[in-house]
Amino acid sequence: MPTKIPAKELAGYLNKKVEQYNQLFFIKNDPISIPHLFTKKKDIEIAGFFAAVFAWGNRTTIIQKSKELMQLMEMSPHDFCLHHSSKELKRLLNFKHRTFNSTDLLYFIEFLKAHYNQNKSLENAFTAHGNTIENMLNGFHQYFFSLEHVPARTKKHIAAPERGSTCKRLNMYLRWMVRKDSNGVDFGIWKNIPPSQLICPIDLHVARVARRFGLLKRKQTDWLAAIELTEQLRTLDKDDPVKYDLALFNLGIVEKM
């Protein structure tokens, strides 16, 4: 494919790729398979949150470690976060995924317990902080670390636009929770964030493909690159720009464009 493609032709090509990969077969080998293990909304939210936070590196390992954590929580993550005993928490002390360790995990559980004791969904942990994704993510970061005695090391596991991060994993999580279509990959269980506002998850693979298609000119892969890419994707579909994440991601990872 040439670097610069007419918008109509590019939209047609990417729409075909979305159709190709926005299918149930995609779920099995992707971290989104973890929340798909559950049917209860709060379990989906928590399982998806952990799977998204763990989503860097090898996808097989991400899925394995996410499943391991869900099993340690007896496949009831919401109930575990709210009602765990000290003895049950001890099961988690040897858990580790890359740089995420039990210190981080115990704080995450403490936050989730505090939040769900006062709220019915994790959605308002984002929407309470503004009506743009940037404000929501910055506000979520501040809220997430608002408990007493936050381990300093744990702060690296939740990104924020104000720190320049692409927030790839949180944007992916929002895609999972907000997007909804008839294909059954994304959940669409959050109703207060319009899909049109979502920001496309971007990493080095997605950025490489986006630059090849002329969808991204910025050299750094940072928050401003995520914004630029999403603005270009909105010219292809203003109502659902992040559906193209499925195309760009698989072109970069699966087809190795």
C-alpha positions in Angstrom: 0.0 0.0 0.0 1.3 3.5 -0.8 2.0 5.9 2.1 -0.7 8.4 1.0 -4.0 6.9 0.1 -7.3 8.7 -0.8 -9.5 8.9 2.3 -12.3 6.9 0.6 -10.0 4.1 -0.5 -8.3 4.0 2.9 -11.6 3.9 4.7 -12.7 1.0 2.5 -9.5 -1.0 3.1 -9.5 -0.4 6.9 -13.3 -1.2 7.2 -12.6 -4.5 5.5 -9.8 -5.2 8.1 -12.1 -4.2 10.9 -14.7 -6.7 9.6 -12.0 -9.3 9.3 -10.8 -9.1 12.8 -13.9 -7.8 14.7 -15.0 -11.4 15.1 -15.4 -13.9 17.9 -12.2 -15.8 16.9 -10.2 -12.7 17.8 -11.1 -13.0 21.5 -9.3 -16.3 22.3 -5.8 -15.0 21.7 -6.3 -11.4 23.0 -6.4 -10.1 26.6 -10.0 -9.2 26.1 -10.6 -13.0 26.5 -10.2 -12.5 30.3 -13.3 -10.3 30.9 -15.2 -12.6 28.5 -14.8 -15.3 31.1 -17.5 -13.5 33.1 -21.1 -12.5 32.8 -21.6 -10.3 35.8 -21.0 -6.6 35.0 -18.8 -5.9 38.0 -16.7 -9.0 37.3 -16.3 -8.0 33.7 -15.1 -4.5 34.8 -12.6 -5.8 37.2 -11.3 -8.7 35.1 -11.0 -6.3 32.1 -9.2 -3.7 34.2 -6.5 -6.2 35.4 -6.1 -7.7 31.9 -5.7 -4.2 30.4 -3.1 -3.2 33.1 -1.2 -6.4 32.4 -1.3 -5.9 28.7 2.2 -5.2 27.7 4.6 -7.8 26.3 3.7 -11.3 25.0 0.0 -11.7 24.7 0.1 -15.4 25.7 1.8 -14.5 28.9 -0.6 -11.6 29.5 -3.5 -14.0 29.2 -1.9 -16.7 31.4 -1.1 -14.3 34.2 -4.5 -12.7 34.0 -6.1 -16.1 34.3 -3.8 -17.0 37.2 -5.0 -13.9 39.1 -8.7 -14.6 38.4 -8.2 -18.2 39.7 -6.5 -16.8 42.8 -9.7 -14.7 43.2 -11.7 -17.9 42.8 -13.2 -16.6 39.5 -15.2 -14.0 41.4 -13.1 -10.9 41.3 -15.8 -8.5 42.5 -16.8 -10.6 45.5 -13.1 -11.2 46.3 -12.2 -7.5 46.2 -15.1 -6.7 48.6 -15.1 -9.6 50.9 -11.6 -11.2 51.0 -10.2 -12.3 54.3 -6.6 -11.8 55.4 -5.9 -15.5 54.7 -7.3 -15.1 51.2 -5.0 -12.1 50.6 -2.0 -14.2 51.5 -2.6 -16.3 48.4 -1.7 -13.3 46.3 1.7 -12.6 47.9 3.6 -14.5 45.3 1.8 -13.1 42.3 4.0 -11.2 39.8 3.7 -10.1 36.2 6.7 -8.4 34.8 7.1 -5.3 37.1 3.7 -5.7 38.6 4.0 -7.4 42.0 2.0 -8.2 45.1 2.6 -4.8 46.6 0.9 -3.3 43.5 -1.9 -5.9 43.5 -2.8 -5.3 47.1 -3.2 -1.6 46.5 -5.3 -2.2 43.4 -7.6 -4.5 45.5 -7.8 -1.9 48.3 -8.8 0.8 45.7 -11.4 -1.5 44.1 -12.9 -2.4 47.5 -13.1 1.3 48.5 -14.7 2.2 45.1 -17.3 -0.6 44.9 -18.3 0.0 48.5 -19.6 3.4 47.4 -20.4 2.8 43.7 -22.1 0.2 41.5 -19.7 0.5 38.5 -16.2 1.4 37.7 -17.5 3.7 35.0 -18.0 6.7 37.2 -14.4 6.4 38.4 -13.8 7.9 34.9 -16.9 10.0 34.1 -16.8 11.8 37.4 -13.8 13.8 36.3 -15.0 15.5 33.1 -16.5 15.0 29.7 -13.4 14.4 27.6 -11.3 11.3 27.7 -8.2 13.3 28.6 -9.9 14.8 31.7 -11.3 11.4 32.6 -7.9 9.7 32.5 -6.2 12.5 34.4 -9.0 12.5 37.0 -9.0 8.7 37.2 -5.2 8.7 37.9 -5.7 11.2 40.8 -8.7 9.3 42.1 -7.0 5.9 41.9 -4.1 7.1 44.0 -6.2 9.1 46.5 -6.1 6.5 49.2 -3.7 6.8 52.1 -0.3 5.1 52.0 0.0 4.7 48.2 3.2 2.7 47.4 5.4 4.9 45.2 6.2 2.0 42.9 2.5 1.4 42.1 2.0 4.8 40.4 3.9 3.6 37.3 1.1 1.1 36.5 -1.6 3.7 35.9 -0.9 6.2 33.1 -2.1 9.8 32.6 -2.2 12.1 29.6 -0.8 14.9 31.7 2.4 12.9 32.0 2.6 12.5 28.2 1.7 8.9 28.2 -0.3 7.4 25.3 -2.4 5.7 28.0 -2.6 2.8 25.5 -3.8 0.2 28.1 -6.5 2.5 29.6 -7.7 3.6 26.2 -7.9 -0.1 25.2 -9.9 -0.8 28.4 -12.3 2.0 27.6 -12.8 0.6 24.1 -13.7 -2.8 25.6 -16.2 -1.3 28.1 -17.8 1.4 25.8 -17.8 0.1 22.2 -20.8 -2.0 21.3 -21.8 -3.7 18.0 -23.3 -6.9 17.0 -20.0 -8.8 16.7 -19.5 -9.5 20.4 -15.8 -8.6 20.8 -16.2 -5.3 22.8 -18.7 -5.3 25.6 -20.5 -1.9 25.4 -21.6 -2.1 29.1 -20.8 1.5 29.9 -23.4 3.9 28.6 -22.2 7.4 29.7 -19.2 7.7 27.4 -20.0 8.1 23.7 -17.9 5.9 21.5 -17.2 8.9 19.3 -15.1 10.4 22.2 -12.8 7.4 22.7 -9.1 7.7 21.9 -7.5 5.1 19.8 -5.0 2.9 21.8 -1.6 3.4 20.3 1.7 1.6 20.7 4.8 1.3 18.5 3.1 -1.3 16.3 -0.1 0.8 15.7 2.0 3.9 15.3 4.1 2.3 12.6 1.1 1.2 10.6 -0.6 4.6 11.1 2.4 6.5 9.8 2.6 4.2 6.7 -1.0 5.1 5.9 -0.4 8.8 6.5 -2.7 8.8 9.5 0.1 10.0 11.8 2.8 12.5 11.2 4.0 13.1 14.8 7.4 11.4 15.4 7.0 10.7 19.1 4.5 8.0 20.2 2.9 9.9 23.0 -0.5 11.3 24.1 -0.4 13.9 21.3 0.1 11.2 18.8 -2.9 9.3 20.1 -5.0 12.5 19.7 -3.7 13.1 16.2 -4.3 9.5 15.1 -7.8 9.5 16.6 -8.7 12.8 14.8 -7.7 11.2 11.5 -9.7 8.1 12.3 -12.8 10.3 13.0 -12.6 11.5 9.4 -13.2 7.9 8.4 -15.9 7.2 11.0 -16.9 10.1 13.3 -19.2 8.0 15.4 -16.9 5.0 16.1 -13.2 6.0 15.3 -11.6 3.4 17.6 -13.1 0.5 15.8 -10.0 0.9 13.6 -7.8 -0.2 16.5 -8.8 -3.7 15.5 -7.5 -3.1 12.0 -4.3 -1.2 12.9 -3.4 -3.5 15.7 -3.8 -6.7 13.7 -2.0 -5.2 10.6 0.9 -4.4 12.9 1.0 -7.6 15.0 -0.6 -10.3 13.0 0.2 -9.3 9.5 3.4 -7.5 10.5 2.9 -4.6 8.1 
